[in-house]
Amino acid sequence: MDKDRERIENLKNYVNGVFNREEGRNLYFSYKDDLDNVTPQDAFEVFNAKLQDGYMPKDIFEFLDRVINVFHSSLSEYSWETPEENSFLDIMMRENRGLEKKLNQIRPVLLDREVRQKRGILLRLLNELEEFDAHYLKKENILFPYMEKKKDIFHGLTIMWSLHDEAREDIANMKKIVESDRFDDNEFNIQIGRLFFTLLGIVHKEEHILFPAAMEVIEGEEWEEMNLQSIEYGFPFIDPPAIDREGKEELELEEFDGMTFKTDTGQLTMEQILLIFNALPVDFTFVDEDNKVRYFSNPKDRLFPRSPAVIGRDVNMCHPAESVHLVEEIVDAFRTGKEDSASFWINLRGRMILIQYFALRDSSGNYKGVLEASQDITEIRELEGERRLLEWE
């Protein structure tokens, strides 16, 4: 066994000991030499191993920070290439500095003894914190897919995705407390502490584990692709960076070879097909029979973010670990022929969204994949009577 492999196996044994609640001091000194040489990719490998053992991300949360605190000395001294200015990671790190600045604006309000009277200010700052979700979405839909294609150990990114969901939930819970007529000081103090711990903890994990590991596996041209894909998400808490958009225009205006698709009901060019798909007021995503994302439409007002990085990604990796079982249940029911469709509807930012899944089968009835269609039905639900005359609105 080579030294790197031996170190990783020892680190896995250490983490297993932590999970089994073995005595901390003896456990630490049993593996001290290996703990002093942890790399970012080592951290991914040991936590991904716990997922492979059947643990869910939230099971791992109980011990995650304890282990990372032990890894901290080695990770903080780890030498990694600094991202180039205005590169994807450089922009992400600047957004982190913006988040820290925003949190520092909240601190003085918390120290005020009359915090109850400052709830309006707090609520405004919490609403602004929600804008940072664009940072998490860029990781989930752009950075994570690129990394997952490089090494299986990066399937452990599902743990960080679950941390994002915790951050979202913590902000929502904090807003409920601040808005409540029955303001509870103790509940407030506990929740605000949790919020700061979660948000700053994600920053630490990004800059000591995620970003260094990404720099080691992602290549130059890929960073440029990621930057182009990030434009539509926005850049929370920083001035929009100077990103060359010409490449994005080239991606959107690919040359068509003039191929015509002919069927019993007519014929269309590739350009016409795309124009039709993108004009429909529905988000389409196609997942093939091998559970790989193969296509998504690009309507004007997209409901859920999609990036070219997801093409070829396993559909299970496109969802938080806690909801993957639902995706698997739908796909299994479609694959076996038990069901042909599934529908859900949710409230999203004050809008009613209908989400439908349809099994795709060929003329022989063989399963060929899933079509996901999402549509804003807010106005449709409010329709009454009839409109028979043309009225431009």
Secondary structure by P-SEA (a helix, b strand, c coil): ccaaaaaaaaaaaaaaaaaaccccaaaaaacaaaaacccaaaaaaaaaaaaaaccccccccccaaaaaaaaaaaaaabbbbccccccaaaaaaaaaaaaaaaaaaacccccccccccaaaaaaaaaaaaaaaaaaaaaaaccaaaaaaacccccccaaaaaaaaaaaaaaaaaaaaaaacccccaaaaaaaaaaaaaaaaaaaaaaaacaaaaaaacccaaaaaaaaaaaccccccccccccccaaaaaaaaaccccbbbbbcccccccaaaaaaaaaaccbbbbbbcccccccccccccccccccccccccccccccccccaaaaaaaaaaaaaaccccbbbbbbbcccbbbbbbbbbbbcccccccbbbbbbbbccccccccccccccccc
